[in-house]
Amino acid sequence: MGLDMYFYVEEMSTKELIEFAYYRKFNALHGYFDKKYKLDNPGRCEVTEFDLHYLLNAVREIHSNPERAPKILPYYTGPFFGSYEYGDIYFEYMFQLHRDLKRLITLDRSKYRIIYQADY
């Protein structure tokens, strides 16, 4: 068991869901969405422009000031949520999230919806 999270892109004309990114036990990311959207298990929500820009700015700030990570995008506790340390795993996920967010922001939101989904 573990926390599996995905970003999906939904093509609005066909309703086809395309897996865009996968994370395993990235509890800080799940914490952001769970706190904001009060997700169930499994949980799902649409990712807004605000979410994308907020997270991108948070990741950039963490890259510049790693010691601020606990204040900017803290780890989130729960069953099967992985490491609760601000170490290599946390920062590797931040780099992956940064790459994914830069790509997600470029999508044409009139044609695609972005979905966050988690299951644990």
Rosetta blueprint (number, residue, H / E / L):
1 M L
2 G L
3 L L
4 D E
5 M E
6 Y E
7 F E
8 Y E
9 V E
10 E E
11 E E
12 M L
13 S L
14 T L
15 K L
16 E L
17 L E
18 I E
19 E E
20 F E
21 A E
22 Y E
23 Y E
24 R E
25 K L
26 F L
27 N H
28 A H
29 L H
30 H H
31 G H
32 Y H
33 F H
34 D H
35 K H
36 K H
37 Y H
38 K L
39 L L
40 D L
41 N L
42 P L
43 G E
44 R E
45 C E
46 E E
47 V L
48 T L
49 E H
50 F H
51 D H
52 L H
53 H H
54 Y H
55 L H
56 L H
57 N H
58 A H
59 V H
60 R H
61 E H
62 I H
63 H H
64 S H
65 N L
66 P H
67 E H
68 R H
69 A H
70 P H
71 K H
72 I H
73 L L
74 P L
75 Y L
76 Y L
77 T L
78 G L
79 P L
80 F L
81 F L
82 G L
83 S L
84 Y L
85 E L
86 Y L
87 G L
88 D H
89 I H
90 Y H
91 F H
92 E H
93 Y H
94 M H
95 F H
96 Q H
97 L H
98 H H
99 R H
100 D H
101 L H
102 K H
103 R H
104 L H
105 I H
106 T L
107 L L
108 D L
109 R L
110 S L
111 K L
112 Y E
113 R E
114 I E
115 I E
116 Y E
117 Q E
118 A E
119 D E
120 Y L
